[in-house]
């Protein structure tokens, strides 16, 4: 990394250890040299009630652009109007720079000629960054490759600058503004009109509830306000609480205007398949589709790394362990739901076939290797495992890219390297 993002070693330690959590931006190479950083200001919000939060609508938009993500009835109604919801689904998890895995997988899948036209695509955190481009099909593959192989941490965040988080994500915000264009929204709207659905989850911090946004419905409205809200939702879905600042979204509750605080969709679930109450029901209702492809942008097995004896070092390792545990539990719940509803749930994850490691956030060499791994699996058709293959596919040999461009040192040595010592 280089530039102004190399400043605070202790804060950097947390970012280093929490890297798998961070939402990767929609990066376009060649950031202008004239970057103006808006001063971070926080202001007191006008208080509002739980009832007002429940009734609130994003300013200027109908209630149909979003639903409470934990409301089974609302979820069922949303899908009832989706003619293509019976087609296979694609579910994209969070995972920061590990989103390179899904990006590569999609490109390889397109090259193989077997990639479905998914009826529903859902995204959380880095999955929310990928989902709009996955939704427009193979036309989005090259953009995804650039986004996940040609960026660095300096393209995503800058240390300090706000009272809400350890970093300021103005670089990420600028990248999203460049990538999420009126042309992209028009392409998404065209697919939405075919009965397909693009859904992105954020977490409403005030209510402690997931919010599911119908991004195709929003794109179909068009205009500057819809474009601005679309960008805000993508940014919010990747806003790791405490690490990245939350996104404030104006909404109307009756005659009042309130400012909602939205953050990482991964705060409530590592990916979005259906409302929690549906997944945990004793007799769950089936989804409209018969098959779901779930891409987990994480390595779920424990990885040894000496933790620094600091508050931030301990917090970072604890978060890493918690996220892996949360994802393993979510997968167990998903498999149980699939069995109970006769759903063909196929799962791709960063398993033992990929052996490259890194301790640096947004390490380009690591992301390029992971993208290539995902692309190879997509081409070979060996990325996903299903109920008949619970142990995982092993047709592809392990990917090991060690040596001079291989695994980085762990612990204090890596922190000192990032600090430029």
C-alpha positions, 0 to 999 in steps of 0.5 A, a space after each residue: 500500500 502507499 499514500 495517505 492510508 499508511 499512518 496509524 500502526 495500531 489502527 492498521 493492525 485491526 484492519 490487517 486482522 479484520 481484512 476478510 470482513 471488509 467490503 471490497 469496493 467497485 474499483 476502477 483503476 486510475 484514480 484522479 490525482 485531484 482527490 478532495 476529501 470532504 470533512 467528516 462531520 457528525 450531527 445529532 439526529 432527530 429522535 424517532 420511535 420504533 413505530 416510525 422506523 417501521 413505517 418509514 419509506 426512503 425519501 421520495 420512493 414507494 415502500 416497494 423498494 425495500 422490505 424488512 429482511 426478517 419478515 417472511 410475509 413481506 419476502 413472500 410478497 416480494 417474490 410473488 411478483 417475480 416471474 423468474 423466481 423459479 429459476 436458479 438463485 445466486 447467493 453471494 456472501 460477504 468476505 472483503 477482498 475474498 470477493 475475488 473468489 466469486 468474481 473469478 468463479 463467475 467469469 469462469 462459469 461464463 466461459 464454460 457456457 453453463 452459467 444460468 440466468 439467475 432468477 434471483 441474486 442476493 448480495 451482502 457486503 462484498 457480495 453486494 458489490 458483486 451482485 449488480 454486475 453478476 445480475 447483468 450476466 457475462 457483460 459484467 465479468 470484465 468489470 468484476 475482474 478489474 474490481 477485484 484484481 487491480 486495487 489496494 487498500 488505499 483505494 478503499 479507505 483512509 485511516 481516521 477522519 470520522 468520529 463514527 469509525 476507524 476509517 473514512 471510506 471516501 475513496 470507496 464512495 468515489 469508486 462506487 460513484 464511477 462504477 454505478 452509472 445510469 447505464 448500469 441501472 438501465 441494464 439492471 432495470 431491463 433484467 428486472 422487467 423480465 421478472 428477475 430480482 436483484 436484492 441487497 441487504 443492509 443492517 438498520 442499526 437503530 432497529 437491529 434488523 436486516 433491510 432487504 432492498 429491491 435494487 431492480 425496482 429502484 433502478 427501474 425508477 431511474 433519475 438522479 435520486 434513484 441513482 444516488 440511493 442505489 449507490 448509498 445502499 451498495 456503500 452501506 452494505 459493506 460498511 463494517 460497523 466501527 471500521 467503516 462509517 455507516 451510511 445515513 439514509 433519509 426517510 419519511 415517517 408520516 410527516 416527519 423526515 428521519 435519518 436512518 443509520 445503515 451498515 454492513 448487511 453481514 452484521 445480521 447474517 453472512 449471506 441472505 437466503 431467506 428470512 431467519 424465521 423461514 429458515 428456522 421454522 419447524 415446517 418451513 415453506 419452500 422457496 419458489 426455486 428448486 436450486 440455489 448456488 451459494 458462494 461463500 467468500 471465506 475460508 471457514 477453517 481456523 487459521 493459526 496466526 499469533 495474535 498481538 497482545 493489544 486491544 486491537 490485535 485481540 479484537 481483530 482475531 476475535 472478529 475473525 473467529 466469530 465471523 467464521 463461526 457465524 458462517 458455519 452455523 448459517 451453513 448448517 441452518 441452510 442445509 437443514 432448510 434445504 433438506 426440509 424443503 427439497 431444495 438443491 443447495 449447492 455451495 462453493 467456498 474457499 476450501 483446501 484447494 486454495 492454499 495461498 495466504 496473506 496478512 495484508 488487506 487487499 493484497 493484489 497478488 493474493 486477489 489475483 491468485 484467488 480470482 484465477 482459482 475461482 475462474 479455474 473452478 468455474 471453467 471446470 465445473 468443480 466449484 460447487 458441492 451439493 447434498 450428494 457431495 457434502 465433503 466438497 469437490 476434489 477434482 481440481 488439484 490444490 492451488 499453491 502459489 508460494 515463494 517470492 510472491 507467496 504467503 506473507 509473514 504473520 504477526 508483528 513482522 507483517 505489521 512492521 512491513 505495512 508500517 514501512 519499517 
